[in-house]
Amino acid sequence: SIVGLVIVFLFVFVGLFGPLMAPQDPNAQELAMRLTEPGGEHLFGMDHLGRDLFSRILQGAQVSMIVGFVVTLISLVIGVVIGMISAWAGGWVDDLVMRVVDIMLAFPGILLAIAMVAVLGPDIKNVMIALCIMGWVGYARLARGQVLSLREAEFVQAARSLGAGSFRVMFKHLLPNIMAPLIVQATLGMAGVIIAEAGLSFLGLGVQPPAPSWGGILNSGVEYFREGPHMTIFPGLAIMIIVMGFNFLGDGLRDALDPKMK
């Protein structure tokens, strides 16, 4: 978990200050040095258009960080609100929400995201919209299950007997008691969002060239894998390390926040 926390901290730091740390312009081309191997002034080498790969990966980290945090935050808020209202209201409201959730889960997430982006158009904003439409479902189910388990608890009955309304009970008393598993889920969900964004950009549906993104860099390096394998190795390692860091952090938070693990 400590390793994961360090990786996530470095990821956020690079995402915030990566463009300022880039040694060169990520879009500046030197065709005479195309596919230069790593070393010297170009730590990660050059791509097929003679652009500094290290600078482009630093810039791409910002895209992954923004998409990851924005999509996770919006999905978390929407999912928690819908899940809590569904569990608290019960009856036909709960049935309707759960049927919608079941329908959403019936489709493979990445395929539905591809279809949405194909309809809306290839753009990073549309990628975030598509991922948010799919992302809230898991948080809604988790929040609903937690509220159902606590709805008849003594502290909830005490609050209601003192005249607290439904809104106050849900967001003043229930929400703080269900945040631990939601935080763990959000941490693990960040990894999934980063992979999804990289996959959509790899397919040409995310960040559009010449703006750098890890998935886009991977896509451009596939054709030149024999001549310049560094074009796929370094962005692939970046994605793997960040996803691994969030998974490690999520496992650590689960162990720390779950009283049963103690």
C-alpha positions, 0 to 999 in steps of 0.5 A: 500500500505504501508503494501504491501511495508513492506511485499515485503521488508521483502520478498526480505530481507529474500530471500537475507539473509534467508539462512544465517539467518536459525538457522539450516541446512535445509536438516539436518535430525533428524528422532527421532524428526519427526513431532515435533510440533512448539515451542522451538528451532524449531519455525515452528516445524519439518517435516516428515523427522525431518528437521527444517521447519522454516529453510526450509521456509527461504531457500524456500523464496530465490527460490520464490524470484529468480523465481519471479524477473527473470521471471517477468523481462524477461517477461516484457522486451520481452513483452514491446519490442514486444508490442511496435514494433507491435503497431508502425509498424502496418499493417501485423506485428501488425496482426501477433503479435496479432494472436500469442497473441490470440493463447497463451491466448487461452490456460490456462497458468498453464496447458501450463506451466505444459506441457512445464515443462513435456517436458523439464523436472522437473527443476527450470530453465525449470520452469522459461523458461515455465513461461517466454514463457507464461508471456510476453503476458500480457505485450505485449498487455498492451504495444501495447495498450499504444503505440496505444493511444500515437502514434499520440500524439503531442510530438511524432509528434514533435520528428518525425518532428525533424528527430528522428528515430523509435527506438529513438521515441519508446524507448526515448519518448514513453517508459517513458510515458507507464512505469507507467501501466507496473510497476503496471502490473509487481508488480501484475504479481510477485504474479502470478509467485510466485503462479505458481512456488509454484503450479509447485513445488507442482506437483513435476515439480519445485524444486526437493528434497531435495532442499526446496521450498514452493510448495514442502513443501506443497506437502510433508505435505499433506500426514501428515496433520492429524499428522503434520498440521504445515507442510502445514499451515506455507508454505501456510501462507507464500505464502498467505502473499507474494501474498497479499503483492504484490497485496496491493503494486500493488493497491497502485502503480496504485492509485499513478501513475494513474493521473485519480485517483487523 
